[in-house]
Amino acid sequence: MNLQHAVLPLSIAALVVACGGTVSQNDRNGSAGTPTSAGNGSASGASTGGTAASAGGSVATAGSLSVGGAPTCTTVECEPPACRKDEISVLRPGDCCETCQPAAGGCEDVKCQPVEPCGEGYELAQPAGACCVGCIPKPGFVACVNITCPPARCPLGYVRGDLLGGCCYDCVPDPLYCRDGNDCLVADRPRECCGCPEAITRRQYDAEACWSELRAPRPRPATCYPQVTCDAVCGPCEPQSDYPDCEENRCVSHGFGLK
């Protein structure tokens, strides 16, 4: 499945009404519609910036077919790779066909989606904890079309873009993706200012040494500690069990947060 934007600036409102909500991507040139000020989309109301929408209930990510006249992969015929049970099918940046790679813990059910060059305000990356490479929004740099956010239709391993600083009609790799609570843990890290423990995936914990699990603390490298901290008086965190949950395929821990 190739996740692309359909730039339909003149019919976006009609498509949303007619199709009962759609999913689309941020166009590279930012030419669809009149963008509002940059910011995050709303999970339940209107999105606040971006460039395009597509109909038919398709899944989308931020990308485009080609850049600067570069060739696309539309004429390349690919056969699905025969991956083992401990592998997932991945389309690496720059490739036209998917290949197999070992599945990180908890990613066995995820099928990574094809990606092309990213749209404005997005960058190609694999967030720590995410199963796949994809176009990741840079918070504050993404402009989204001001529409009513459609129902979430993201595949496993992906989440609505507005949860990560993008547009609500995009799907982006989710660093908190989980299959069950065993994929999650509650950890804390040194911060420049106030903060509380968080539920993260074991994949992120393995990838970032600055986290320390509450149930089994580990030493952190000296580089994890900021040289400068804020002068705010930080209040206590809400009490909460250090056993996280996996809800709607995302690691969560209810109750943590500043009082």
Residue pairs with C-beta under 8 A, 6 or more apart in sequence:
1 59
1 111
1 113
1 114
1 155
2 113
2 114
2 116
3 25
3 59
3 60
3 61
3 63
3 113
3 114
3 115
3 171
4 25
4 54
4 60
4 61
4 63
4 64
4 65
4 116
5 24
5 25
5 26
5 27
5 32
5 51
5 52
5 54
5 60
5 62
5 63
5 64
5 119
6 24
6 52
6 53
6 54
6 55
7 27
7 31
7 32
7 51
7 52
8 15
8 32
8 52
8 53
8 54
8 55
9 31
9 32
9 33
9 51
9 52
12 32
12 33
12 52
12 53
12 145
12 147
13 147
15 22
15 53
15 54
15 55
16 22
16 53
16 147
16 148
16 150
18 55
19 55
19 56
19 57
20 150
20 151
21 57
21 148
21 149
21 150
21 151
22 53
22 54
22 55
22 56
22 57
22 58
22 150
22 169
23 53
23 54
23 57
23 58
23 59
23 60
23 150
23 153
23 154
23 169
23 170
23 171
24 52
24 53
24 54
24 58
24 60
24 169
24 170
25 52
25 54
25 60
25 61
25 62
25 63
25 119
25 135
25 169
25 170
26 50
26 51
26 52
26 62
26 119
26 120
26 121
26 122
26 135
26 137
26 142
26 143
26 144
26 166
26 167
26 170
27 51
27 52
27 64
27 119
27 120
28 63
28 64
28 67
28 117
28 118
28 119
28 120
29 64
29 120
30 51
30 119
30 120
30 121
30 143
31 51
32 51
32 52
32 53
32 145
33 51
33 52
33 145
35 49
35 50
35 51
35 143
35 144
35 145
36 48
36 49
36 143
36 144
36 146
37 48
37 49
37 143
38 49
38 121
38 140
38 141
38 142
38 143
39 48
39 49
39 140
39 142
39 144
40 48
40 139
40 162
40 165
40 166
41 47
41 48
41 49
41 50
41 144
41 149
41 160
41 161
41 162
41 166
41 167
41 168
41 169
42 48
42 149
42 162
42 168
43 149
43 160
43 162
43 163
43 168
44 149
45 148
45 149
46 146
46 147
46 148
46 149
47 144
47 145
47 146
47 147
47 149
47 162
47 167
47 168
47 169
48 144
48 146
49 142
49 143
49 144
49 145
49 146
49 167
50 142
50 143
50 144
50 145
50 166
50 167
50 169
50 170
51 119
51 120
51 143
51 144
51 145
52 145
53 145
53 147
53 169
54 60
57 153
58 153
59 113
59 153
59 154
59 155
59 158
59 171
60 169
60 170
60 171
61 113
61 115
61 134
61 135
61 158
61 170
61 171
61 172
62 118
62 119
62 121
62 122
62 135
62 137
62 161
62 166
62 170
62 172
63 115
63 116
63 117
63 118
63 119
63 122
63 135
64 116
64 117
64 119
65 72
65 74
65 116
66 72
66 116
66 117
67 117
70 117
72 116
73 96
73 97
76 96
76 97
78 96
78 97
78 98
79 97
80 89
80 98
81 89
81 97
81 98
81 99
81 100
82 100
83 89
83 100
84 100
85 108
86 102
86 103
86 108
87 100
87 101
87 102
87 103
88 100
88 101
88 102
88 103
88 107
88 108
88 110
88 111
88 112
88 131
89 98
89 99
89 100
89 111
89 112
90 98
90 99
90 100
90 101
90 112
90 132
90 133
91 97
91 98
91 99
91 112
91 113
91 114
91 115
92 99
92 133
93 115
93 124
93 133
98 112
98 114
103 110
103 131
104 131
104 203
105 183
105 202
105 203
106 131
106 177
106 178
106 179
106 183
106 201
106 202
106 203
107 131
107 157
107 177
107 203
108 179
109 156
109 157
109 179
110 131
110 132
110 155
110 156
110 157
110 177
111 155
111 156
111 157
112 131
112 132
112 133
112 134
112 157
113 132
113 134
113 155
113 158
113 171
115 124
115 133
115 134
115 135
117 124
118 124
118 135
119 135
120 141
120 142
120 143
121 137
121 138
121 141
121 142
121 143
121 166
122 135
122 136
122 137
122 138
122 142
122 166
123 135
123 136
123 138
124 133
124 134
124 135
124 136
125 133
125 134
125 136
126 132
126 133
126 134
126 173
127 136
127 164
127 173
127 175
128 175
128 203
128 204
128 207
128 208
129 175
129 176
129 177
129 200
129 201
129 203
129 204
129 207
130 157
130 173
130 174
130 175
130 177
130 203
131 157
131 173
131 174
131 177
131 203
132 157
132 158
132 173
133 173
134 158
134 172
134 173
135 170
135 172
136 164
136 166
136 172
136 173
137 161
137 164
137 165
137 166
137 167
137 170
137 172
138 165
139 164
139 165
140 165
142 161
142 165
142 166
142 167
144 162
144 166
144 167
144 168
144 169
145 167
145 169
147 169
149 160
149 162
149 168
149 169
150 168
150 169
152 159
152 160
153 171
154 160
154 171
154 174
155 171
156 177
156 249
157 173
157 174
157 177
158 171
158 172
158 173
158 174
158 177
159 171
159 172
159 173
159 174
159 176
159 177
159 250
160 168
160 170
160 171
160 172
161 167
161 168
161 169
161 170
161 171
161 172
162 168
163 174
164 172
164 174
166 172
174 249
174 250
175 200
175 201
175 204
176 199
176 200
176 201
176 250
176 251
176 252
177 183
177 201
177 249
177 250
178 184
178 201
178 246
178 249
178 250
178 251
179 246
179 249
180 246
181 243
181 244
181 245
181 246
183 201
183 202
183 203
183 246
183 251
184 199
184 200
184 201
184 202
184 244
184 245
184 246
184 251
184 252
184 253
185 199
185 200
185 201
185 202
185 205
185 213
185 215
185 244
186 197
186 198
186 199
186 200
186 213
186 214
186 215
186 240
186 242
186 243
186 244
186 253
186 256
187 197
187 198
187 200
187 205
187 211
187 212
187 213
187 214
188 195
188 196
188 197
188 198
188 211
188 212
188 214
189 195
189 208
189 210
189 211
189 212
189 220
189 224
190 210
190 220
190 224
190 225
190 226
191 226
191 229
192 226
192 228
192 229
192 230
193 229
193 230
193 232
193 234
194 230
194 232
194 234
194 235
194 258
195 234
196 237
196 238
196 256
196 257
196 258
197 214
197 237
197 240
197 242
197 253
197 256
198 253
198 256
199 244
199 245
199 251
199 252
199 253
199 256
200 211
200 251
201 251
204 211
205 211
205 213
209 220
209 221
209 224
210 220
210 221
210 224
212 218
212 219
212 220
214 242
215 242
234 258
235 258
235 259
236 258
236 259
237 256
237 257
237 258
237 259
238 255
238 256
238 257
238 258
238 259
239 255
240 253
240 254
240 255
240 256
241 253
241 255
242 253
243 253
244 251
244 252
244 253
245 251
245 252
245 253
245 254
246 252
